[in-house]
Structure formats: C-alpha cells, structure tokens
Amino acid sequence: MFLALLLAITSPIRSMLGTFLARRLDNLYRLDHNGQVCYLEAALNDSFDPDQRRIYIADGDAFSQKYIYTEAEDKDKYLGTIYLRGDNETGEGSRDFTVVVPADFRDDLYGFQIKALINFYKLASKRYEIIKL
C-alpha cells in the first residue's frame, strides 16, 4: 500500500523528468548543428531522409552585375559579351543556396517542416530555394 502511494505521488515528477530529458537531447542536437552546409545537410537528412540521405545543398544562382558607365565617369565602353539576367538572378532576387530534395517528397507532409528547419539554422541574410530533383 505504501509503495503504491509513493509511486502515485512521484508519477508527475517522473513524467516531468522524462519530458526534461527528451527536450535536453533535442536541444543538444540543435546546438551541435548550425548553418554551415555540412551541418545543415546532416540535420535535413537526419530529419527527413535518414535511410538514403538524398537531400543536399547546392550553390545559389547569384551572378555578378555589370554596369554601363556614362561618359562623365570616364570608364571604358567596351562591354564584351554580356548575358542578360533578370532581377531574380542578380542582386536582391538571387538565391544564396538551393536545397535539393528528391522528387518523391510530398509537399503536404514535409514542405512546411523543411522550410522551418532551414529557417532555424540558416543565417538571417541568406536566401534559399527548395527544388525537387
């Protein structure tokens, strides 16, 4: 009878301890990873593709901008070969990195979770795009 009473009294404390230890392990995992490519890939693969590990991060599509100078600036006028690129490929609209996920990933299951994980680890100034391959 006394043992049953003791177990009933300590049950909430044991439950809180279990929750605390689970959250501690989760926080330690988050501290072990950061926004570097290798760690971000590891976190994405650990969470969404632990068996085949097909998620990877590719370089972004940022191209340098070329400017045409006026005569008053007294710069050379030879432009050479110039490829016309839109705002989404240069400057403000370009992507710093691309996250490539397998084609069989379902957006309704993983789309929001992948974005949330990337936003948690990435630097605030970095822009990204998720594509299926």
Secondary structure, DSSP 8 states (H G I E B T S, - for coil): -HHHHHHHHHHHHHHHHHHHHHHHHHHHHHHH--SSHHHHHHHHHHHH-TTT---EEEE---B-------GGGT------S-----TTTBGGG--SEEEEE-TT--HHHHHHHHHHHHHHHS-TT--EEEEE-
